[in-house]
Amino acid sequence: MAAEQAGAAAQQQAAAAAAAQAAAAQAAAGAGAAAAAAGGSNFGTVQLNAGFVPDPHTASGTSGGSTDASTWQAGCNGFVTPQPDHLFVAATAFANLRVMAHSTGDITLVVQKPDGTYLCNDDTDGTDPLVEGAFPAGTYKVWIGSYQAGTNSPYTLGFSELSSVMPSGLGG
């Protein structure tokens, strides 16, 4: 009888583990589908949950393009590509998130929120941009522009929930 109970308990544990794996795969597929619905990106997708570690989370790419970001929204600066450089999937809501970039070149930052509105910045930390605030769950399009047309600079993109993290501290 004890052996039968142990066997039944092991089967229940295996079934629970399989169900948890299936739920995690379904959640990942849902986030992937949201990113795919947003279109492609030049340098990949970043998916984060509130409380992520390590903080900051970084990605990299090269700035610039031929589209003047000010044609999308007044107050946006720099030259970007038509396709976003990165997709950012906020798998959970963030009460306060800092999105920033660091480069040796003069770069700008454009973030299109899921509702289609824009957050833009230029020169918060030297010539490095930063936007911050509440980020509801959803897929965001991120562009790193070059302030001057015809220039391209390698950059490090950073995401942080810590107020002490600044773009110049990202390295790159």
C-alpha beads as a LAMMPS data file, in Angstrom:
LAMMPS data file: protein, C-alpha beads

172 atoms
171 bonds

1 atom types
1 bond types

-500.0 500.0 xlo xhi
-500.0 500.0 ylo yhi
-500.0 500.0 zlo zhi

Masses

1 110.0

Atoms # bond

1 1 1 0.000 0.000 0.000
2 1 1 2.812 2.448 0.852
3 1 1 4.510 1.676 -2.473
4 1 1 1.246 2.362 -4.347
5 1 1 0.819 5.695 -2.526
6 1 1 4.399 6.684 -3.293
7 1 1 3.876 5.795 -6.953
8 1 1 0.666 7.829 -7.107
9 1 1 2.393 10.799 -5.455
10 1 1 5.247 10.614 -7.972
11 1 1 2.739 10.562 -10.853
12 1 1 0.959 13.611 -9.404
13 1 1 4.284 15.465 -9.070
14 1 1 5.209 14.601 -12.664
15 1 1 1.792 15.762 -13.907
16 1 1 2.120 19.036 -11.964
17 1 1 5.613 19.625 -13.387
18 1 1 4.361 18.951 -16.925
19 1 1 1.455 21.362 -16.412
20 1 1 3.832 24.064 -15.120
21 1 1 6.112 23.552 -18.140
22 1 1 3.150 23.806 -20.512
23 1 1 1.929 27.003 -18.824
24 1 1 5.409 28.562 -19.057
25 1 1 5.670 27.603 -22.740
26 1 1 2.223 29.078 -23.423
27 1 1 3.171 32.351 -21.677
28 1 1 6.425 32.558 -23.653
29 1 1 4.558 31.847 -26.885
30 1 1 2.075 34.612 -26.047
31 1 1 4.874 37.121 -25.501
32 1 1 6.547 35.931 -28.691
33 1 1 3.281 36.361 -30.580
34 1 1 2.947 39.910 -29.235
35 1 1 6.477 40.721 -30.387
36 1 1 5.820 39.147 -33.787
37 1 1 2.612 41.174 -34.142
38 1 1 4.668 44.330 -33.554
39 1 1 6.890 43.471 -36.544
40 1 1 10.602 42.816 -36.641
41 1 1 13.538 44.723 -35.252
42 1 1 17.101 45.403 -36.315
43 1 1 18.841 44.035 -33.207
44 1 1 16.360 41.752 -31.411
45 1 1 13.770 41.587 -28.664
46 1 1 14.232 42.202 -24.939
47 1 1 11.588 40.662 -22.664
48 1 1 11.571 41.557 -18.965
49 1 1 9.377 41.149 -15.877
50 1 1 9.311 43.608 -12.979
51 1 1 12.076 42.741 -10.513
52 1 1 14.439 41.421 -13.222
53 1 1 18.066 40.614 -12.443
54 1 1 20.697 41.510 -13.293
55 1 1 19.765 45.172 -13.227
56 1 1 20.608 46.864 -15.532
57 1 1 19.721 44.564 -18.429
58 1 1 21.619 45.512 -21.603
59 1 1 21.518 44.934 -25.348
60 1 1 23.548 46.481 -28.162
61 1 1 23.306 47.771 -31.693
62 1 1 24.344 50.577 -34.031
63 1 1 22.543 53.931 -34.124
64 1 1 21.279 55.911 -37.048
65 1 1 19.147 55.831 -40.140
66 1 1 17.637 58.111 -42.751
67 1 1 14.283 58.915 -41.081
68 1 1 14.078 62.175 -39.115
69 1 1 12.380 61.232 -35.814
70 1 1 10.923 64.746 -35.485
71 1 1 8.533 63.847 -38.332
72 1 1 6.960 61.257 -35.995
73 1 1 6.495 63.619 -33.060
74 1 1 7.639 67.121 -32.202
75 1 1 10.370 66.940 -29.596
76 1 1 11.846 63.712 -30.937
77 1 1 15.363 64.155 -32.305
78 1 1 17.799 62.171 -34.383
79 1 1 17.855 60.017 -37.457
80 1 1 16.511 56.480 -37.161
81 1 1 15.595 53.510 -39.336
82 1 1 11.960 52.881 -40.294
83 1 1 12.098 49.520 -38.460
84 1 1 12.745 49.675 -34.687
85 1 1 16.194 48.772 -33.450
86 1 1 14.738 46.694 -30.608
87 1 1 11.390 45.421 -29.420
88 1 1 10.889 45.593 -25.673
89 1 1 8.258 43.253 -24.257
90 1 1 7.180 44.305 -20.765
91 1 1 5.761 40.951 -19.664
92 1 1 4.499 42.629 -16.483
93 1 1 3.787 46.264 -15.669
94 1 1 6.657 48.402 -14.357
95 1 1 5.850 51.110 -11.802
96 1 1 9.074 52.908 -12.767
97 1 1 11.465 51.798 -15.488
98 1 1 14.440 53.646 -16.922
99 1 1 15.238 53.009 -20.596
100 1 1 18.564 54.496 -21.668
101 1 1 21.444 54.208 -24.094
102 1 1 25.181 54.930 -23.997
103 1 1 27.560 55.567 -26.873
104 1 1 30.714 57.487 -27.660
105 1 1 28.659 59.172 -30.417
106 1 1 25.804 61.656 -29.982
107 1 1 22.677 59.470 -29.859
108 1 1 18.951 59.915 -29.251
109 1 1 16.199 57.647 -27.947
110 1 1 12.684 57.113 -29.310
111 1 1 10.266 54.675 -27.634
112 1 1 6.851 53.992 -29.159
113 1 1 4.406 52.769 -26.524
114 1 1 1.782 50.088 -27.221
115 1 1 -0.850 52.853 -27.569
116 1 1 1.158 54.439 -30.419
117 1 1 2.407 57.489 -28.486
118 1 1 6.105 58.313 -28.174
119 1 1 8.644 58.953 -25.431
120 1 1 11.761 60.723 -26.704
121 1 1 14.982 62.022 -25.205
122 1 1 18.340 63.487 -26.112
123 1 1 21.258 64.401 -23.857
124 1 1 20.106 63.525 -20.307
125 1 1 23.584 62.272 -19.332
126 1 1 26.124 64.077 -21.496
127 1 1 25.079 63.046 -25.016
128 1 1 23.315 59.912 -23.724
129 1 1 19.481 59.689 -23.638
130 1 1 17.134 58.333 -20.949
131 1 1 13.359 58.058 -20.535
132 1 1 11.639 56.844 -17.389
133 1 1 8.235 56.285 -15.915
134 1 1 5.489 53.710 -15.637
135 1 1 5.533 51.088 -18.401
136 1 1 2.325 49.042 -18.582
137 1 1 2.658 45.470 -19.847
138 1 1 2.924 45.360 -23.635
139 1 1 5.294 45.576 -26.592
140 1 1 7.312 48.753 -27.113
141 1 1 9.337 49.743 -30.183
142 1 1 12.747 51.252 -29.414
143 1 1 14.957 53.267 -31.762
144 1 1 18.435 54.605 -31.038
145 1 1 18.996 57.524 -33.377
146 1 1 22.082 59.440 -34.396
147 1 1 21.793 63.142 -33.670
148 1 1 23.510 63.983 -36.964
149 1 1 22.273 62.583 -40.265
150 1 1 24.639 60.139 -41.934
151 1 1 26.427 59.025 -38.768
152 1 1 26.303 55.653 -37.027
153 1 1 27.612 54.742 -33.579
154 1 1 27.716 51.464 -31.646
155 1 1 25.620 51.736 -28.475
156 1 1 24.563 49.877 -25.351
157 1 1 20.837 49.955 -24.584
158 1 1 19.933 49.602 -20.908
159 1 1 16.829 48.887 -18.848
160 1 1 16.844 49.532 -15.092
161 1 1 14.443 49.821 -12.177
162 1 1 17.183 51.492 -10.108
163 1 1 17.252 55.293 -9.965
164 1 1 21.030 55.231 -9.510
165 1 1 21.724 53.681 -12.940
166 1 1 22.688 56.248 -15.576
167 1 1 23.446 55.756 -19.276
168 1 1 27.137 56.608 -18.892
169 1 1 27.467 53.685 -16.457
170 1 1 26.347 51.106 -19.056
171 1 1 29.758 50.842 -20.725
172 1 1 29.934 49.994 -24.402

Bonds

1 1 1 2
2 1 2 3
3 1 3 4
4 1 4 5
5 1 5 6
6 1 6 7
7 1 7 8
8 1 8 9
9 1 9 10
10 1 10 11
11 1 11 12
12 1 12 13
13 1 13 14
14 1 14 15
15 1 15 16
16 1 16 17
17 1 17 18
18 1 18 19
19 1 19 20
20 1 20 21
21 1 21 22
22 1 22 23
23 1 23 24
24 1 24 25
25 1 25 26
26 1 26 27
27 1 27 28
28 1 28 29
29 1 29 30
30 1 30 31
31 1 31 32
32 1 32 33
33 1 33 34
34 1 34 35
35 1 35 36
36 1 36 37
37 1 37 38
38 1 38 39
39 1 39 40
40 1 40 41
41 1 41 42
42 1 42 43
43 1 43 44
44 1 44 45
45 1 45 46
46 1 46 47
47 1 47 48
48 1 48 49
49 1 49 50
50 1 50 51
51 1 51 52
52 1 52 53
53 1 53 54
54 1 54 55
55 1 55 56
56 1 56 57
57 1 57 58
58 1 58 59
59 1 59 60
60 1 60 61
61 1 61 62
62 1 62 63
63 1 63 64
64 1 64 65
65 1 65 66
66 1 66 67
67 1 67 68
68 1 68 69
69 1 69 70
70 1 70 71
71 1 71 72
72 1 72 73
73 1 73 74
74 1 74 75
75 1 75 76
76 1 76 77
77 1 77 78
78 1 78 79
79 1 79 80
80 1 80 81
81 1 81 82
82 1 82 83
83 1 83 84
84 1 84 85
85 1 85 86
86 1 86 87
87 1 87 88
88 1 88 89
89 1 89 90
90 1 90 91
91 1 91 92
92 1 92 93
93 1 93 94
94 1 94 95
95 1 95 96
96 1 96 97
97 1 97 98
98 1 98 99
99 1 99 100
100 1 100 101
101 1 101 102
102 1 102 103
103 1 103 104
104 1 104 105
105 1 105 106
106 1 106 107
107 1 107 108
108 1 108 109
109 1 109 110
110 1 110 111
111 1 111 112
112 1 112 113
113 1 113 114
114 1 114 115
115 1 115 116
116 1 116 117
117 1 117 118
118 1 118 119
119 1 119 120
120 1 120 121
121 1 121 122
122 1 122 123
123 1 123 124
124 1 124 125
125 1 125 126
126 1 126 127
127 1 127 128
128 1 128 129
129 1 129 130
130 1 130 131
131 1 131 132
132 1 132 133
133 1 133 134
134 1 134 135
135 1 135 136
136 1 136 137
137 1 137 138
138 1 138 139
139 1 139 140
140 1 140 141
141 1 141 142
142 1 142 143
143 1 143 144
144 1 144 145
145 1 145 146
146 1 146 147
147 1 147 148
148 1 148 149
149 1 149 150
150 1 150 151
151 1 151 152
152 1 152 153
153 1 153 154
154 1 154 155
155 1 155 156
156 1 156 157
157 1 157 158
158 1 158 159
159 1 159 160
160 1 160 161
161 1 161 162
162 1 162 163
163 1 163 164
164 1 164 165
165 1 165 166
166 1 166 167
167 1 167 168
168 1 168 169
169 1 169 170
170 1 170 171
171 1 171 172
